[in-house]
Amino acid sequence: MHVFKFKSSIWKSPLRHHLIARGKARMENPASNILENVQDYYGKVLQSSNDLKTQACVTPGKAVNKFVLGAISEVHPEVSARYYGCGLVIPPHVASAKVLDMGSGSGRDCFALSKLVGASGEVVGIDMTPEQINVANQYIEYHTKKFNYAQSNVKFVQGYLENLSGAGLQSNYFDLIVSNCVVNLSPDKKSVLSEAFNVLKPGGELYFSDVYTDTELSDEVRKDEVLWGECISGALHWKGLHSLAKEIGFSKPYLVSCSPINIDREDFKDILGNARFCSVTYRLFKLPSDYKKFGGGQLIYNGEIPGHEDSFLFDYRTNLKTEAPACVSSDVMTVLQSCRYKDEFDFDPGVKEVCCAKAPEEEDPFEVIKSKEDKGEKVEAACCGPKSGCC
């Protein structure tokens, strides 16, 4: 397993002193100051992903299909160098979709999505950091020409995830929202998820990676500005996401993938104690208000989504093979018949076998990781830095 190492000279550099000088203890700050400090960290302190001090905000080393990898490879190197994220957040079947990237940073995922949605699609990136928005805007014309589009299909908006409508984003507009290791940076996660729900179309999907913990973090951890900026101090307890999703009106969170985050610095370990962290990719859906609840049953995937010709991974439990009857739970059946994936399945394959598929309401990602390890499966840590060539 690759372990991301940090030079002590970086930690002793003016970067830390700059952050300490920015303000008082985290718990004494209002939410606006937390956002200001995060803005400063990602706009002024971090100049590239090499400046990160933990593994939380770096992409896990996992396989990427050639279709998506091709799009990512066409993104300008300067944009990729300013990229921070804890998972790949490009789901299948995005052609012609309207997509919002919450916390778009330098625009790497936006430009890759610009290629994938095609000229008839639309991609909007929102970020609160002026420096990151400036980097992204510099390369709009570059990618428009590279993708051979008559006009750009991507734009960037400076604004706050807690107030998407205030940034001019329309209600019930987007087919898909993606977000990469950003929700944890907000002091008001309920507002972030509520705003996402508002701008999604009925049947829309929120597909995002973020950092979660297995415990309620102490005040000391919450106060640490560097660990907050590194996506650790603001991590939500994994059960908290399930509670918020239900309260806001989303479907239950479906766990797509998860990776452990290894904290290797001794000074960070002293602050964090026994708290564990992991990077998890979830998908949540905004079901239509008049959706029909289906029972569990069988379906067949048609294999027509580019890059997913052999199978369609809905969540880590549900990998649907092309042209093979598969049994799914009531919840999965309901979601698939209510969202953009519905035309990719035959929901009445004529198979008469009894279907007993049932999924638990909540799944502990730390137990999922442990179960995989107990079975001898390889579980990559979220430690893949920009030089290791994962994606």
N, C-alpha and C positions, 0 to 999 in steps of 0.2 A: 504494500500500500504506500502510495506517495504521500509524504508529509511536507506540508508547506512550512519552510523555515523563515525566521525573521532575524534580521541583523540588529543586535543590541544598539548599534550606533544610530539606527533610525529611531528607536524608541527613546533614546536620550537626546535626540535632536530637538530643535526649536518647535517641531510639530506638536509635541505634547505640551510644552510650555505655552504655546499659542492657544491650545484648547483650554488649558487650566485658566488662563487669563480671561477667557471669554465670559465666565460667569460664575454664579454660585452653584451650590449643590443642586442636583437634578430635581429632587423632591421639593425644593423651595421655589423652583422656577414655574411660572405659568406656562401653559401649553405653547403660547407664542414664542417664548424663549427657547423651548425645546426645538421647535421648528427652525428657529434662527440658528441655533447651534448646529443642527444637522445640515442646514443650508451652507453654513460656513465650512463644515467638515468636507462635504462633497464638492463645494465650489472652490475653496481656497487651499485646504490642507492636502487633499488627495489630488495628485496630478495624473496618476495612472493606477491601474490595479496592482502594480508592484508596491504601492505605498500602504496597502491594506495590512493589518496586523493580526488578523485572525482568518480562519477558513470560512467564516459564515457567509461572506458576501462574494464568494468566488464559485464559479460553476462546477458542479460535481462532474467527475470523469465518467460519463455514461455514453452509450452508443447513440448516435444521431443518424436518422435515415438520410440517404444521399440527397433526397429532394430538399430537405431543410438545410443540410450541410452546404449544398450548392448555393443557396440564397445567402447564408451567413458568410460564405467565402467571398462574396462579391461586395461586402461592406467595406468601405474605405478603412485602411489600417489605423488612421488617427482616431476614428470613431470607436473602433474596437479596443484601442488602447485605453480609452476612458470608460470602459464598460465594467460595471460591478453587478453581480447577480448570483443567486444561490441555486439556480436551476434553469433548465431550458423551458421557456414558456411559449412555445409555438405548437398548438394542438393541431390535429388533422383537420382537413376540409375547411380551408379559409378562402378559397377562390371567390372573388367578387364580394367578400364580406366587408362590412364596416367595423373596424377594429380600433379600440382605444387601448393605449399602453399607459398605465398609471405608474408614474415615476420613471419616465422614459430615458432620463439621463442624457447621454451623448447621442442616443438614437439608434444603437446597434440593432435591437430587436425590431424597431419601427422600420428601418430600411430593409431588413430581411423580410419582414411582413409585406412591405411595399412590393417587393418582387413576387411574393407568394400569392397575394390577393389579386394581382394583375391590374391592368389599366382601369378596369371597371370597378375595382375595389377602392376602399378609402382607409387610411391609417392616420390616427391622431395620437400624438404623444403629449402628455402633460407632465411637467416637472416644475418644482418651485425654485430651482437653482439657476440663476441667470447664466452662470458660466457654462453649465451643461447645455442649456437651451441654445446658447451662442454657438457652441461646437456643432450641435445638430443642424442648426440653420445654415451653417457654412457649407454643408455637404448635400443639401437638397438638390441643387442643380446637378451636382456630380452624379448622384444616383438616378435622377430622371433621365439623363443622357445614357448612363450605363445600361439601364433597363429598356432603353429605346421607347420611352413614353412621350407622347406629344405634349403632355403637361403632367406636373407632379401630382401624385395621389397621396402625398403625405404632408402633414403640417405639424408644427409644434406650438404648444400653448404654455405660457408660464402661469402657474396657478397652484392651488392647494388641493390635495386629494380629499380633504375634509369638506370642500366646497366646490364640487365640479360644476354645479349649476352657476355659481358665481363666476366661474371662468368662461362661461358662455356655452357650455355643453348642453345639448338638448336632452330632455327626458325621452325615454323609450326609443332611442336612436340606434344604439350599437348592437350588432349581432354578437360581438365577442369583446370581452375585456381581458387583457393580460396584465400581469404585474410580476416583477422579478425582485424579490428580496427588498420590498419597500414598505409594505403595510406595517411591519414591526417598528419602523422608524417614526410612525405617527403616535402622538400621545392620546389620540382619540380614534381608536380603531373602529368603534361602532359607527362614527360619522363617515369614515372612509368606505365601509362596506354598505352603509345605507345609501350613500351617493352613487356607488357603483350599481346598486340595485335600481336606483331611479333612472339612470341613463341607459341601462340595458333594455332592449326590446323584450316583450314577452317571448319566452322561448330562448332568450339569450343566455350566454355562458360566461362565467367568470373563471378563468383558468390561470392559476397563479402559484408561484413558489414563494415560500417564506420560511422564517426560522421560528421554531416552537421549542418550548421547554417542558419538563415533566414536573415542575414544582412552581410554587409561588415565589418569585424572586424577592430578595430582601431589599430594604431601603438602600443599603450600601451599594448593591448592584445597580439599582435603578438610578442612583446618583452619578455613576461613573460615565462621564461624557464620551470618553474614547470607546468604551464598550457599547454605549448607545449608538454611536456612529458606526460601529462595526456590526450592528444588527443583533447584538446579544442582549443588552440591558432592556430593550423594548420588546423582547420576545414574548408572545402570548402563550399561556398554558394551552396545550393542544385542545383541552376540553372547552376552553373559552371560545374557540372558533365555532364549535358545534352549537353552543348556546347563542352566540350572536347570529349565526345563520338562521336559526329557527325563529329568533325574535324579529329579525328583519323581514323574513318571508322567503328566503332562499330554500332550495332543496337542501337535503343533508349534504355535507361535504363528502365527495368521493375521493379517496386517496389513490393517486396515480402512481407516485413513487416517493421514496424517502431515503435519506442518507444521514448517517451520524456526522456530527460536527465535533472534531477533536480539538480541544483547547490544550495547546502545548506549552504556552508561556506559564512559568511558575507564578509570576506576580498576578496574572489573570486567574489562575487556579485558586490562589489565596482569597481573592475577592468572591469568586463564584461558588466555592465550597463543593458540595456534592451535586449541584444542579447539572442536569444533562441537557443537551441541545441537539436538534436535528433539523435538517432542511427537508421540507415536504412540499410536493406539488399536489394541489387539490383542484378539483373542478366542482363548481356550484352552478346551479341553474335557476333562472327566474321563470318559473312555470307560468303559463297564461292563467289568468284569473278563472277562466272557464275550462281548465284542463280536465280531461277524463282520466280517472284513476283506473289503470289496467291491472289485472292480476298477473302473477308470474307466469311465464310461458316460454315458448320456443320461438326463435327467429333465425334468420340466415343473413349473414353479411355478404354483400355483392362484390366486394373487392375492388370497387371502382374509385376509391379515393387515392389520388396520386401520392406515391411514397408509402402507401399502406395497402399494397395489392395483395399481400398474403394474409394479413390479419389486421384487426382494429382493436387497440387496447383502450377500453373504456376506463377501467381502473385496474389496480394491481391484481385483483381477483378475477377480472372479467376480460380475457383476451379472446376475441371472437375470430375464429379462423374462417377464411373465405370459403363460401359454398358449403359450410358444415353446419348442420342444425345445432343450436346451442341453447341451453336453458338459462334464463336470467330471472332475477327477482322482480317482484311487482314494481319496486321503485325504479329499477333500471329500465324496465319495459315502459313505464310511464314517461320517464325523461326522454328516452330515445324516440318516442312517438310525438313528443312535444317540442322538439328543437330542430336545428338545421341538419341533423344526421338522419332524419326520418326517412328520406328517400334512398338511403344507402342500405336499407334492410327490407327483407320480406318478413312481415310480422305474422304471416299465416302460411307457414311452410307445409302444412298438411301432415306433420308428424304427430302421431297419436300417443307418444310416450308421456307418462305422467311427469310433470315438472315440479321439482321440490326445492328449487333454488331459493335461498333466503340469505340476505346479507344483514350483519349486525348494524344497529343504529349508529354506534360510535366505535371507532377502532383506534387503539392506542398506537401511534406510529413507532414508539420505542419498542413495543411488543412485536410489531411487524418486523422491525429490524432484527430483533433477537431471534424470532422464529426463522427468519432466513438464514441467520448465522448458524443456528442449531441444526439446520438441514444441510449445512455445508455450502450454502450458496454464497457467492462472492458479493459483498456489500461494500461499494465504494464510499469512502468518506468524502465529504464536501471539501476537497482540498486541491482541486485541479486549478492551478494558476495559469496565467496567460502564456507562459513559456512551455507548458507541457503538452500543448497541441491537442487537447481533447476536442475542442470545437472552436 
